[in-house]
Amino acid sequence: MKISIRIKLFIYMIISILLFAVFLFGANSFFAEKYYIKNKKSELAECGDQLVKLLAEKKYEEMSLEIEDLEKEIGGTIVIADQTGEIYYPFEARPDIFNAPKDTLSYVVTQDDGLRILIWVPMADISENAAISNRFTIIVGIFTLIVAGFFSLIFSARFTNPIKEMNIITKQMSRLDFSRILLTNSRDELGELSESINQLGENLSIAINNLNDKNEKLQ
């Protein structure tokens, strides 16, 4: 079965986009959560540094608003306690709050004076973010495939139509019909090929006319 260049070009473009989408989905599935965890660890470490600086400037009673803002920013929990286990923040906290729950990503800072800072975020949130990113990748991939398929049909026609016209004219030239020429404004390889075909047709027409004139004279 004959398949046109336009269809082949469309299929190649769709396959390329589909392979890229599959690669993106696979990378997102296997590495997104690890990437989120790595970035969240860096975020927790930065939060710990900010708390250390704040504690050097203020008493923990005076920085409750700053701590609450940091908790909202990281989406986690901050606990400040001394080496004896006395909880300074949050106020009226349970004695066991310094032990981070299971399935959490935690970061601990211990100062020279024995003051300890625990920062933790639920792993469920990180996994959920990775899952949301995966679903978003699927949606974007499907949308991209549809849009790319539509535009690839349009743009492939721009490349294949001149080739179809060349095929028609060269068939006419094979029947010694040089009445039509290729009209093109492109300055690429297709434009150069069109000019070559037009020049070839003109040269063949001149050569055949000369031969006909000579035959007439000989007769």
C-alpha positions in Angstrom: 0.0 0.0 0.0 1.3 3.4 -1.0 1.8 5.8 1.9 2.2 9.5 1.0 5.1 11.6 2.3 2.7 13.8 4.2 1.3 10.8 6.2 4.8 9.5 6.8 6.0 12.8 8.1 2.9 13.1 10.3 3.5 9.6 11.7 7.2 10.3 12.4 6.4 13.5 14.2 3.7 11.9 16.3 6.0 9.0 17.2 8.7 11.4 18.2 6.4 13.4 20.4 4.9 10.2 21.9 8.4 8.8 22.7 9.3 12.1 24.4 6.1 12.0 26.4 6.7 8.4 27.5 10.3 9.3 28.5 9.0 12.3 30.4 6.4 10.2 32.2 9.0 7.5 33.1 11.5 10.0 34.4 8.8 11.7 36.4 7.6 8.4 37.8 11.0 7.2 38.9 12.8 10.4 39.8 10.2 13.0 40.7 9.8 11.9 44.3 13.6 11.6 44.8 13.9 15.1 43.4 11.2 16.4 45.7 12.9 14.8 48.7 16.3 16.2 47.8 14.9 19.7 47.4 12.8 19.4 50.6 15.9 18.4 52.5 17.7 21.5 51.3 14.6 23.5 52.3 14.6 22.0 55.8 18.3 22.7 56.2 17.8 26.4 55.1 14.9 26.6 57.6 17.2 25.3 60.3 19.8 27.9 59.5 17.2 30.6 59.7 16.0 29.4 63.1 19.6 29.3 64.5 20.0 32.9 63.4 16.7 33.9 64.9 17.6 32.2 68.2 20.8 34.1 68.3 18.9 37.4 68.1 15.7 36.7 70.1 14.2 34.5 72.8 12.0 31.7 71.5 9.0 33.4 73.2 9.6 36.4 71.0 9.8 34.6 67.7 6.7 32.5 67.7 5.2 34.4 64.8 8.4 33.9 62.8 8.4 30.2 63.6 4.7 29.9 62.5 5.5 31.6 59.2 8.4 29.2 58.6 6.1 26.2 59.4 3.6 27.5 56.8 6.4 28.1 54.3 7.8 24.5 54.5 4.4 22.9 55.2 5.7 21.1 58.3 6.3 21.2 62.0 9.0 22.9 64.1 9.9 21.7 67.6 12.5 23.4 69.9 13.6 21.6 73.1 16.6 21.5 75.4 18.8 18.5 76.1 16.6 17.5 79.1 13.6 17.2 76.8 11.8 20.3 77.9 9.8 21.7 75.0 10.1 25.4 74.3 8.1 25.4 71.1 5.3 24.8 70.4 3.9 26.0 73.7 1.9 23.5 75.7 3.3 20.7 73.6 3.2 17.0 74.4 6.4 15.6 75.9 6.8 13.1 73.0 6.4 15.8 70.2 10.1 15.9 69.7 10.0 12.4 68.3 9.0 12.9 64.7 6.2 10.6 63.5 6.8 7.7 61.1 6.8 8.4 57.4 8.2 11.9 57.8 11.3 13.7 56.4 13.1 15.3 59.4 16.0 17.5 60.0 17.6 18.1 63.4 20.0 20.9 64.6 21.8 20.6 67.9 23.5 23.7 69.2 26.5 23.8 71.5 24.3 24.8 74.4 22.2 21.7 74.0 19.3 23.4 72.4 17.8 21.1 69.7 15.6 22.1 66.8 13.5 19.4 65.0 11.9 20.2 61.6 9.8 17.6 59.9 7.3 17.3 57.0 5.0 14.4 56.2 6.3 12.1 53.4 2.7 11.7 52.3 2.8 15.3 51.1 5.9 14.7 49.1 4.5 11.6 47.5 1.3 13.4 46.8 3.2 16.2 45.1 5.0 13.7 42.9 1.7 12.0 42.0 0.1 15.3 41.1 3.1 16.1 39.0 2.7 12.8 37.3 -0.9 13.3 36.5 -0.2 16.8 35.3 2.5 15.4 33.0 0.0 12.9 31.5 -2.6 15.7 30.9 0.0 18.0 29.3 1.4 15.1 27.2 -2.1 14.2 25.8 -2.8 17.9 25.1 0.6 18.3 23.4 0.0 15.2 21.3 -3.4 16.5 20.1 -2.1 20.0 19.3 1.1 18.8 17.8 -0.9 16.3 15.6 -3.1 19.0 14.3 -0.3 21.4 13.5 1.9 18.6 12.1 -0.8 17.9 9.5 -0.9 21.6 8.5 2.9 22.1 8.4 3.5 18.7 6.7 1.3 19.9 3.9 3.5 22.9 3.4 6.4 20.6 2.7 4.7 17.9 0.7 2.5 20.0 -1.6 5.5 21.4 -3.5 6.8 17.8 -3.8 3.4 16.7 -5.2 3.5 19.6 -7.7 7.1 18.6 -8.8 5.9 15.1 -9.3 3.0 16.3 -11.6 5.3 18.6 -13.6 8.1 16.1 -14.1 5.5 13.5 -15.4 4.4 16.2 -17.9 8.0 16.8 -18.8 8.4 13.0 -19.5 5.6 13.4 -22.0 7.5 16.4 -23.5 5.0 18.9 -22.1 6.8 21.9 -20.8 3.8 24.2 -20.5 3.8 24.5 -16.7 6.5 25.7 -14.3 6.9 25.4 -10.6 6.0 28.5 -8.6 7.8 28.8 -5.3 9.0 31.6 -3.0 11.0 29.4 -0.7 14.7 29.9 -0.4 15.5 26.4 0.9 16.4 23.1 -0.8 12.9 22.8 -2.2 13.1 26.2 -3.7 16.5 25.3 -5.3 15.1 22.0 -6.6 12.1 23.8 -8.1 14.4 26.3 -9.9 16.5 23.4 -11.2 13.4 21.6 -12.5 12.2 24.8 -14.2 15.6 25.3 -15.7 15.7 21.7 -16.8 12.3 22.0 -18.5 13.3 25.2 -20.2 16.6 23.7 -21.5 14.8 20.6 -22.7 12.1 22.7 -24.4 14.8 24.7 -26.2 16.8 21.6 -27.2 13.7 19.9 -28.5 12.6 23.0 -30.5 16.1 23.2 -32.0 16.0 19.6 -33.0 12.5 20.1 -34.6 13.8 23.1 -36.5 16.8 21.1 -37.8 14.6 18.2 -38.8 12.3 20.6 -40.7 15.3 22.0 -42.5 16.6 18.6 -43.4 13.3 17.6 -44.8 
